[in-house]
Structure formats: structure tokens, C-alpha cells
Amino acid sequence: MLESLTGFVVVGLAIVVGWIIGRIDLLGEHARPVLARLTFFVLSPFLLFVVLSQADVHSLFSALLPVSAIAALVIFVVYVTVAKLLWRRSVGETVIGALSAGQVNSNNIGIPLSLYLLGSAAYPAPVILLQLLVFTPVTIAVLDAVTSGRSSVWRTLARTASNPIVLGSVLGTLVSVSGIDLPPIVLEPANLIANACVPIMLISYGISLHGQRVLGASGRRRDIVLATTLKLVAMPVIAWAVAEFVFGLSPHDVLVVTVLAALPTAQNVFNYSQRYGIGETISRDTVFLTTIGCVPVLLAITLILG
């Protein structure tokens, strides 16, 4: 069981390093926006291309995909209903909050934890595919429309299609589906850049924590509490119920989808909120709370279902 904590230790160390960098002001006042743009426009597209291009096409479209999709969509609907209809939040904040509640860290935390908890790093691939090829284009289209002040369908489609994260995801999936075996002269340079994404993303997040207080007086405490509760409690319960009683999956597959649903909020959500300047407090605090809170939740799931 101690080996399952390795992924958390790796992630935690990178975040602490980032916090120290912010504490001593090593990179200056422009560190956060520069690292955010570097991650969004360069490093993330390469990482997603490499991960999806090397994924087994059968695992990409397994039964885990619809279960994960249903669990995420239910969480989105619940959060949007409360935040938009009851609390009258803006569209941008509602989108960021919904993603904080229902989009899981399937890559930089999901892959190592899947390896240590479930025995294979391939299980998060369907969730990665779902989030990057479905959720991400919709998210970026909405945030682009909100921040640009224009909602032209063609303009939105053009910006979404040209988004580097979407392009990297689509190209990686096409390589996997087509069965193309990328030569080392293509794969190795892509791997070099992709390997820089996770540590820089986590360091950037650590920098953002300096000077901030979790659940501070931002006026968004209940948004953060709602997103955290839905992420850590409701989403894994829904995934378990759908897998067990609707799809009738095997005990092992039920364990897999429940573990994937209990992963913390995706770091990309904070990256999006930084990029568009919307809901940073909600995404930052939810990422922090779910990253810490998922440790006992995941250990309990593996003990009960494993």
C-alpha cells in the first residue's frame, strides 16, 4: 500500500518546489502567466499527442468510456444547476466550477496512480480521450466566447479547431486509431518536450499557492466546497453504481472506473482558468483540496472494492 503513495509524493514535491520558488520570488512577477502560456500552448499539446498516440486503441474505446462519461455528465449537471440557477454565477465561473467538480486528473496523477493502484498505466486512456476530445473543445469554445465578447459559430469553431491542445489530442488519437508506428526521429523529440509538461504545470501551480489562503474570503467558498464534495464523494459513488448496476462490469472494471472517478480535479482546469482569467480561486482551491482529499478516498476504494 505504501507504493500507492508514490504518485502523490512525486506530485506533492513538485508543488512544494513551486511554492518555494514563489516564496523567494525566484522567477519574478511574470512567472505565473509565462508558465501558464508555455504549458497551454506548447507543452500540453505535445504531452497529449504522445500519451494518446501510444495508447492501445482497444483501451481507448473500452466499456470504461461510457461509464466515465455518464459520471462526469451527472456531476456537471448537478453543479451547473446549483451554481447557475441558485447562486446566479457567471457562465465562465460556472464552467470552471463544473470542470473542477467533474474533470479528473487522468494524466499527471491518473497515470502513475493507475500503475501503482491498478497495475497498469493504460486505464486512464479512455478518460483522457473523453476529456480532451469532448470536454476540452466545448470548454474552450465557451470560454473563448465569454472572454472575446463574440459568439459567432464559425469563429468559435475556427478557434476551437486551431487550439493547440485540441490539435495535439486529435493528432494523437488519429495515430493510435490508424496504427501508425511513429519512428524514433518523430517520437523522441516529442517525448522530450512532453516530459517537461507535468513538472512545469505542477511548479506553476505551486507558485500560484504562495500568498493565497485556501477557502479564503473570496466569496466563493461554497462553490469550492460544492465542487470538492461532488468530486471526492458523489462522482466515485455514481461511477460505481453505473458500472455495477447499469453496465454490469466485472469487479475489476468496477474498481477501475471507481478509482478513475475518485482522482483529484484536473490540473488543466486551473490552467484554463489562468489562461482566460476566470474562476482562478475556484479551480486552484478545488485542485488543492481534492489532491489532498483523494488520498484517503482512493485508499478506501481499493480496500473495499479491491
C-alpha positions as CSV (number, residue, x, y, z in Angstrom):
1,M,0.0,0.0,0.0
2,L,2.9,2.3,0.6
3,E,3.9,2.1,-3.1
4,S,0.5,3.6,-4.0
5,L,1.6,6.8,-2.3
6,T,4.5,7.3,-4.6
7,G,2.4,9.2,-7.2
8,F,1.2,11.6,-4.5
9,V,4.8,12.1,-3.2
10,V,6.0,12.9,-6.7
11,V,3.2,15.4,-7.4
12,G,3.5,17.0,-3.9
13,L,7.2,17.5,-4.2
14,A,6.8,19.4,-7.5
15,I,4.1,21.6,-5.9
16,V,6.3,22.4,-2.9
17,V,9.2,23.4,-5.1
18,G,6.9,25.7,-7.0
19,W,5.7,27.3,-3.7
20,I,9.3,27.8,-2.6
21,I,10.0,29.5,-6.0
22,G,7.1,31.8,-5.4
23,R,8.1,32.4,-1.8
24,I,11.6,33.6,-2.7
25,D,10.3,35.3,-5.9
26,L,13.0,33.5,-8.0
27,L,11.3,34.0,-11.3
28,G,9.8,37.4,-10.9
29,E,6.3,38.7,-11.1
30,H,5.6,37.4,-14.6
31,A,6.4,33.8,-13.8
32,R,2.8,32.6,-13.5
33,P,1.4,34.0,-16.8
34,V,4.5,33.0,-18.7
35,L,4.5,29.4,-17.4
36,A,0.7,29.2,-17.9
37,R,1.1,30.2,-21.6
38,L,4.1,27.9,-22.1
39,T,2.1,25.0,-20.7
40,F,-1.1,25.8,-22.6
41,F,0.3,26.5,-26.0
42,V,3.4,24.2,-26.1
43,L,3.9,21.6,-23.5
44,S,0.3,20.2,-23.0
45,P,-0.3,19.6,-26.8
46,F,3.0,17.6,-27.0
47,L,2.1,15.6,-23.9
48,L,-1.4,14.8,-25.1
49,F,-0.1,13.8,-28.5
50,V,2.4,11.4,-27.0
51,V,0.0,9.9,-24.5
52,L,-2.8,9.3,-26.9
53,S,-0.7,8.2,-29.9
54,Q,0.9,5.5,-27.7
55,A,-2.4,4.3,-26.2
56,D,-3.9,1.0,-27.2
57,V,-6.9,1.7,-29.4
58,H,-8.9,-1.1,-27.7
59,S,-8.4,0.5,-24.3
60,L,-9.4,3.9,-25.7
61,F,-12.9,2.7,-26.6
62,S,-13.5,0.2,-23.9
63,A,-16.6,-0.1,-21.6
64,L,-14.8,2.3,-19.2
65,L,-15.5,5.2,-21.6
66,P,-19.4,5.4,-21.3
67,V,-19.3,4.8,-17.5
68,S,-16.8,7.7,-17.0
69,A,-18.8,9.9,-19.4
70,I,-22.1,9.3,-17.5
71,A,-20.5,10.0,-14.1
72,A,-18.9,13.2,-15.3
73,L,-22.1,14.5,-17.1
74,V,-24.2,13.9,-14.0
75,I,-21.7,15.9,-11.9
76,F,-21.7,18.7,-14.5
77,V,-25.5,18.9,-14.4
78,V,-25.7,19.0,-10.6
79,Y,-23.0,21.7,-10.3
80,V,-24.4,23.9,-13.1
81,T,-27.9,23.6,-11.7
82,V,-26.8,24.8,-8.3
83,A,-24.2,27.4,-9.4
84,K,-26.1,29.0,-12.3
85,L,-29.7,28.6,-11.3
86,L,-29.5,29.1,-7.5
87,W,-26.3,31.1,-7.0
88,R,-26.5,33.1,-10.3
89,R,-22.8,32.6,-11.1
90,S,-21.5,33.9,-14.5
91,V,-21.2,31.5,-17.4
92,G,-17.4,31.5,-17.1
93,E,-17.3,30.8,-13.4
94,T,-19.9,28.1,-13.8
95,V,-17.9,26.3,-16.5
96,I,-14.7,26.4,-14.4
97,G,-16.6,25.2,-11.3
98,A,-18.3,22.4,-13.2
99,L,-14.9,21.2,-14.6
100,S,-13.4,21.4,-11.1
101,A,-16.2,19.1,-9.9
102,G,-16.2,16.6,-12.8
103,Q,-12.9,16.6,-14.7
104,V,-10.3,14.3,-13.3
105,N,-6.6,14.5,-13.3
106,S,-6.3,11.4,-15.5
107,N,-2.8,12.2,-16.8
108,N,-0.1,13.5,-14.5
109,I,-1.7,11.9,-11.4
110,G,-4.0,9.3,-13.0
111,I,-1.3,7.5,-15.0
112,P,1.1,7.0,-12.0
113,L,-1.7,6.1,-9.6
114,S,-3.2,3.7,-12.1
115,L,0.1,2.0,-12.4
116,Y,0.6,1.7,-8.6
117,L,-3.0,1.1,-7.6
118,L,-4.4,-1.0,-10.5
119,G,-1.3,-2.5,-12.0
120,S,-1.4,-0.8,-15.4
121,A,-0.9,2.8,-16.7
122,A,-3.3,2.2,-19.6
123,Y,-6.6,2.5,-17.7
124,P,-6.8,6.3,-17.8
125,A,-6.6,6.4,-21.6
126,P,-10.4,6.4,-22.2
127,V,-10.9,9.2,-19.7
128,I,-8.1,11.2,-21.3
129,L,-9.7,10.7,-24.7
130,L,-13.1,11.8,-23.4
131,Q,-11.9,14.9,-21.6
132,L,-9.6,16.1,-24.4
133,L,-11.7,15.4,-27.4
134,V,-15.1,16.2,-26.0
135,F,-14.9,18.3,-22.8
136,T,-11.9,20.4,-23.8
137,P,-13.3,21.7,-27.2
138,V,-16.6,22.6,-25.6
139,T,-14.9,24.3,-22.7
140,I,-12.5,26.3,-24.8
141,A,-15.3,27.3,-27.2
142,V,-17.4,28.6,-24.3
143,L,-14.5,30.4,-22.6
144,D,-13.4,31.9,-25.9
145,A,-16.9,33.2,-26.5
146,V,-17.2,34.6,-22.9
147,T,-13.8,36.4,-22.9
148,S,-13.9,37.6,-26.5
149,G,-17.4,39.0,-26.3
150,R,-18.3,37.5,-29.6
151,S,-20.2,34.3,-30.1
152,S,-20.0,33.7,-33.9
153,V,-20.4,29.9,-34.6
154,W,-17.8,29.9,-37.3
155,R,-15.3,32.0,-35.2
156,T,-15.8,29.6,-32.3
157,L,-15.3,26.5,-34.4
158,A,-12.2,28.0,-36.0
159,R,-10.7,29.0,-32.7
160,T,-11.5,25.5,-31.2
161,A,-10.1,23.7,-34.2
162,S,-6.9,25.7,-34.1
163,N,-6.4,25.3,-30.4
164,P,-3.1,23.6,-29.8
165,I,-4.5,21.3,-27.0
166,V,-7.3,20.1,-29.3
167,L,-4.9,19.6,-32.2
168,G,-2.4,17.6,-30.1
169,S,-5.3,15.4,-28.8
170,V,-6.8,14.8,-32.3
171,L,-3.5,14.0,-33.9
172,G,-2.5,11.6,-31.1
173,T,-5.8,9.8,-31.4
174,L,-5.5,9.5,-35.2
175,V,-2.1,8.0,-34.8
176,S,-3.4,5.4,-32.3
177,V,-6.5,4.5,-34.4
178,S,-4.6,4.2,-37.6
179,G,-1.9,2.0,-36.1
180,I,0.9,4.1,-37.3
181,D,4.2,3.2,-35.7
182,L,6.0,6.5,-35.2
183,P,9.7,6.4,-35.9
184,P,12.1,7.5,-33.2
185,I,13.1,10.6,-35.1
186,V,9.5,11.8,-34.6
187,L,8.6,10.3,-31.2
188,E,11.8,11.1,-29.3
189,P,11.8,14.9,-29.8
190,A,8.0,14.9,-29.0
191,N,8.7,12.9,-25.8
192,L,11.5,15.4,-24.8
193,I,9.1,18.3,-24.9
194,A,6.1,16.3,-23.4
195,N,8.2,15.2,-20.4
196,A,8.6,18.9,-19.4
197,C,4.8,19.5,-19.2
198,V,3.9,17.8,-15.9
199,P,6.7,19.2,-13.7
200,I,6.3,22.8,-15.1
201,M,2.5,22.6,-14.7
202,L,2.8,21.5,-11.1
203,I,5.5,24.0,-10.3
204,S,3.3,26.8,-11.8
205,Y,0.5,25.6,-9.6
206,G,2.8,25.7,-6.6
207,I,3.9,29.2,-7.4
208,S,0.2,30.3,-7.5
209,L,-0.3,28.9,-4.0
210,H,2.2,31.4,-2.4
211,G,0.3,34.2,-0.7
212,Q,-3.0,32.5,-1.2
213,R,-5.2,31.1,1.5
214,V,-7.3,28.0,0.8
215,L,-11.0,28.8,1.3
216,G,-10.1,32.5,1.9
217,A,-12.6,35.3,1.9
218,S,-13.1,35.3,-1.8
219,G,-16.9,35.0,-1.8
220,R,-16.6,31.6,-3.5
221,R,-16.2,29.3,-0.5
222,R,-19.5,27.4,-1.2
223,D,-18.5,27.0,-4.8
224,I,-15.3,25.3,-3.8
225,V,-16.9,23.2,-1.1
226,L,-19.6,22.0,-3.6
227,A,-17.0,21.2,-6.3
228,T,-14.8,19.3,-3.8
229,T,-17.7,17.3,-2.4
230,L,-19.0,16.3,-5.8
231,K,-15.5,15.4,-6.9
232,L,-14.4,13.3,-4.0
233,V,-17.7,11.7,-2.9
234,A,-20.5,11.9,-5.5
235,M,-18.5,11.2,-8.6
236,P,-16.9,7.9,-7.5
237,V,-20.3,6.7,-6.0
238,I,-22.1,7.5,-9.3
239,A,-19.3,5.7,-11.3
240,W,-19.5,2.7,-9.0
241,A,-23.3,2.5,-9.3
242,V,-23.4,2.9,-13.1
243,A,-20.7,0.3,-13.6
244,E,-22.2,-2.2,-11.2
245,F,-25.9,-1.9,-11.8
246,V,-26.2,-0.4,-15.3
247,F,-23.4,-1.9,-17.3
248,G,-22.8,-5.0,-15.1
249,L,-19.0,-4.7,-15.4
250,S,-16.6,-7.2,-13.8
251,P,-15.4,-6.5,-10.3
252,H,-12.0,-5.4,-11.6
253,D,-13.5,-3.0,-14.1
254,V,-15.8,-1.6,-11.4
255,L,-12.8,-1.0,-9.3
256,V,-11.0,0.7,-12.2
257,V,-13.8,3.2,-13.1
258,T,-14.4,4.0,-9.4
259,V,-10.7,4.8,-8.9
260,L,-10.6,6.9,-12.0
261,A,-13.7,8.8,-10.9
262,A,-12.1,9.5,-7.5
263,L,-9.0,11.1,-8.9
264,P,-8.5,14.8,-8.0
265,T,-9.5,17.7,-10.1
266,A,-7.5,18.0,-13.3
267,Q,-4.6,20.5,-13.2
268,N,-5.7,21.6,-16.7
269,V,-8.8,23.2,-15.2
270,F,-6.5,25.6,-13.3
271,N,-4.5,26.1,-16.4
272,Y,-7.7,27.1,-18.3
273,S,-8.8,29.5,-15.6
274,Q,-5.3,31.1,-15.6
275,R,-5.3,31.4,-19.4
276,Y,-8.8,33.0,-19.5
277,G,-8.6,34.9,-16.2
278,I,-11.8,33.3,-14.9
279,G,-12.6,31.4,-11.7
280,E,-8.9,31.0,-10.6
281,T,-9.9,30.8,-6.9
282,I,-12.4,28.1,-7.5
283,S,-10.1,25.9,-9.6
284,R,-7.0,26.5,-7.5
285,D,-8.6,25.6,-4.2
286,T,-10.5,22.7,-5.6
287,V,-7.4,21.2,-7.1
288,F,-5.6,21.6,-3.8
289,L,-8.4,20.2,-1.6
290,T,-9.1,17.2,-3.9
291,T,-5.5,16.4,-4.4
292,I,-5.1,16.0,-0.6
293,G,-8.5,14.6,0.0
294,C,-8.4,11.9,-2.7
295,V,-5.6,10.0,-0.8
296,P,-7.9,8.5,1.9
297,V,-10.7,8.2,-0.7
298,L,-8.6,6.2,-3.1
299,L,-7.1,4.0,-0.4
300,A,-10.6,3.3,1.0
301,I,-11.9,2.4,-2.5
302,T,-9.0,-0.1,-3.1
303,L,-9.6,-1.7,0.3
304,I,-13.3,-2.0,-0.2
305,L,-13.5,-3.0,-3.9
306,G,-10.0,-4.4,-4.4
